[in-house]
Amino acid sequence: MTELRAADSDSFQTEQPDASTSARAVQLRQRSRTLARSVLPPVGAFCVLVGVLYFISYVYLSPSRRFLMPPPDQVVRNGLLNHQHLHEQLGALWDTVQVAAVGLLIAFGIGAS
């Protein structure tokens, strides 16, 4: 493509686009494709997982059994955003971290010997 630039008020000159500009455009397209290829599959899988959880909660389970697997929005609202329950969740998380650390140390000990 050529661009027209006014050199003075009476004449126009044509210039070819800069090679570095087109190289930057190609590089930007490649980065956006790489980003899309690396971000979209995990985001899509997460959306499918959340959809399956909603399907199980609202379609598969009867309302009387919904306590077995509450919908994701109720889990976030009641489990993470409610400060009273958050304290309990963080305590349970700390217990889990301690047990996992002990198991990891045992595995290191077995692997080192």
N, C-alpha and C positions, 0 to 999 in steps of 0.2 A: 504494500500500500504506500502511496505517496501522500505527503502532506504539503499543503500550500502555505507559504509564509510570505508575508509582505516585506520585501527588502526596502522599498520606499513606496510612496503612494501610487506610482505609475506602473510598476512591474511586480510580478510574482515569481518566486523561485520554488522549485520542487526539491524536496529532500527525502531521502530514503530513511526509514526508521532505523534507529541505532541498533546495532547487533546485540549490544549488552541488554537493551530493553526487551528485545524478543527472547533472549536467553533467560532473563529474569521471569518473564511471563511463563515460559515453559517450565522453569523450575518451580514457580508458584503453583502451577497446575499439578505437577508431579507431587508436591508436598500435600496439596489438598486431597489428591487421590489416595496417597499413602495414609493420611490421617483418616479419611473415610473408611479405608479398608481395615484399619486397626481399631477404630472406635465403634463403627456401626454394628459389627457382629456381636460384641458383648452387650451393647445397649439393646439390640434386638432380642438376644437370649434372655436378658433381664425382663424385658416386656412380656415375652412369652411365658416366663416363669410366673410373673405376677398375674397374668391372665389365667394360667392354670390354677393358681391358688384361689383366685376369685371364683372360678368355675367350680372347684371342689367345695368351697365354702357355701356358695349360694345355690348351686344346682344339685350337686351330688348329695350333700348332707342335708338332712331335715333340720328345721329350726331347733328342735329339741337336742340335736347332737352337734350343733354348730360350735359348742364350747370346745370340742375336740380339735378343731382347726378354725380359729377365727379368721376373718378376712384380714388382709395385710394392713388396711387403714386402721382397723381397731387395734392391731398389734402395735403399730407406731403410736397411735393416740394414747392408748392405755399403758403400754409398756415403756415407752421412751419419753413421752411428753408429760406424763403425770409424775410429778416429783416424788410422790410417796412411793410409787411403784419403781421409779428409777433407782432409788436407794437400794431396794431389794435386788434389782437386776444387777447393779454394780457389785453388790456383795457376792452374788452368785458367780458373776464373771471373775472376780478375784479368786474365789475358790477353784474355779476351772483353770485359771492361769497357774495356780500353785500345783495342781495335780499334773497338768501338762508339763510343767518345768521339771517336776520330779521324774516323770516318765522319760523325758528327754535326757536327763542326767543318767538315768539307769541305762538307756540305750547307748549313750556315749561310753559309759563304763564297760558295757558288754562288747562294744565295737573296738575299744582300745585294747582289750585284753586278748 
